[in-house]
C-alpha cells in the first residue's frame, strides 16, 4: 500500500515537472516569436517609411525643377505672327 | 537544571513571538507596499506611441510625412577600439559627423570623467546597419517630421518640436491648429516581463490600443503654391520691397489654394510659427474702395448712375483736407471713374451718404471686425475704433484708419466675386484615418451680405476699371479680370509718411463665375511707390499661371 502510494506520489511529481517544462518552453517559444514579429514589424515599418520618403522625393517639384532645366520655362503664352 | 529548561523555553517562546510579530509586520502590515513592489518588478507599463498623421496637398501629395532615423550614444567602457578610430569610422559612414559634433566630441575626448555621450546627429537606416557592428555604441530610434518640398508652404504647415515635458507637439500653422487630430491617442500595455525585460504573453496582460493620428487633406494646390512663392520672391527682389504676401482663394468655397509670405532678407530663415498673412494687421488703402461703393449701392444711398458733383475740388473736413493721390481732381465723376481714378474725394462723399451706422453694419457683416476662423494657428483679431469723427469715416472710404489682416481683406473682397455671399476661408478639406474613413471639419455656414444686383453693378465697374486704368497694359489678354489696386501710407508714430507704403492688388477672374480671388501685398517697395506698378504686375503674372494650372486640373 505504502509502496503504491510512494510510486503514485513520485509519478505525479515527475509528471508535474515534465508538464511545467513543456508549458514553460511553450511560453518561451511564443514570447520569442512575439519578439521576432515585433522586430520584423518595426523593420518593415521603417522600410515603408524610407521607401515612401524616396518616392515623395522623386515626385516633388523640387526634384522636377532640378532634374529638368526646361521645367523653369513655363508654357508659351505669347504668339509670334510671321507675316509674308 | 529545571531552571535552565525554563529559561530556554522562555527564550524559544520569545523568539517565536518575535518571529511571528516580524512575519505579521512584513506579511500583513507591509503587504500592500511589498505587493506593489513585486508587481512593478514583474509587470511593466509600456507606452504605445501612435504615428502622427501626415498632411497632404490637394493632389494627394504628402507635404509632411513621418521620417524615422537613428541617434547614437557612445559608452567609453564598452569600446573595443580607440575612441578616435571609432569616431573616424562613424564619420566615414555619415559625412560631416565630426564637423557637426566637433565641440561636444572634443570635450568628450578630453574629459576622462565623462563616460557617456548622446549625439544629435540623425542616421539613416542603411547607416544604422553599418554602425551596428561597432561595440560601445547604443543606437535608438527617433521619429521626425519630413517636409517633402522643403520650405514650400512652411508658414501654413508649421512644425513639430518637443515641449517642456518632452512630448512632440505642433507649433504654428496646421501642425498646431490640428495638433489633437494629428497626434492621435497614446496606448498603454501592462504586462509581465521576463528577466531580460521582454514582454510575456499571459492572460493577465492589459492593454489599451493606441490610435494613430488622422491624415489631413488640405486645399493647398502644390503647383499654385510653388508658383506663388516663386513669383512673390522674384517680385520682392524686382521691386526692392521689404516683404510681401499673397493669398489665393477658390471663390465659391473659400478653399485656400495657396498662401505665401516672404522677406527680402534671404539670410533670414522662415519662421513657421508665425504666418504674416493671418497675423499682420495693415491698412488696406484703395483696395477697400469697391467694398464701400457696394455698401452704398446695396443700401441704395447711391445708384449706378451716381455722379460726384463736388469732385472738382479737394474736400475740407475741419482742419483736414482730402485730396487725390496725384493731387488731381475729376469733376462730375461717375462711379466707374471714381474707381478707375481711385478718387479719394469721390469716395469720401459716397461714404458720407452711406452714413456711419450703415458702414459699421456692413463692416460687421463682412467679418472685418473679427477673426475669419481660418484653420491655421496664429490669426490676429482686427481692431476697430469706437470713436468715429467725420474725418475718420471719410478716410475709411479709401481704406485708411482701419486695420485688418490680409485674410480678412480677401474674405471681404471675395463676397463681391461670390454673388454677395461671404464664405469662410479654410485649409482642411477632410480627415482620413488608417481605415480610410473620412470625416469633415466643421465649417461656418455662408452668409449673404450684398444683393446679387449690387454685386453685378460693382463687377461691371471693376471690369471697366481694369480695362481702362493704368494697369490695363499689364493685364494678360486672355484673362477677364475684376480687380483694384491700392497704395496705403503706413502710420509711423501716429503720422502717415510717404517713406513707407503698402502696395496692394486684389481681384478675381473671370468676372462672371470666378474661379479664384487673389490678394497681393507688397511692403515698402523702393522701385515704385504705387500698388498699380508693384503688386498689380505680380497679380497678373500669377493669375495667368493659375488660370493655366486650374485648367489642367479640370
Interface residues (C-beta under 8 A of the other chain):
Chain A: X27 X30 X31 X34 X35 X42 X45 X46 X47 X49 X50 X52 X53 X56 X57 X59 X60 X61 X62 X74 X75 X77
Chain B: X61 X62 X65 X66 X67 X68 X124 X125 X141 X146 X148 X149 X150 X152 X194 X198 X199 X200 X201 X222 X223 X226 X476 X478 X544 X545 X548
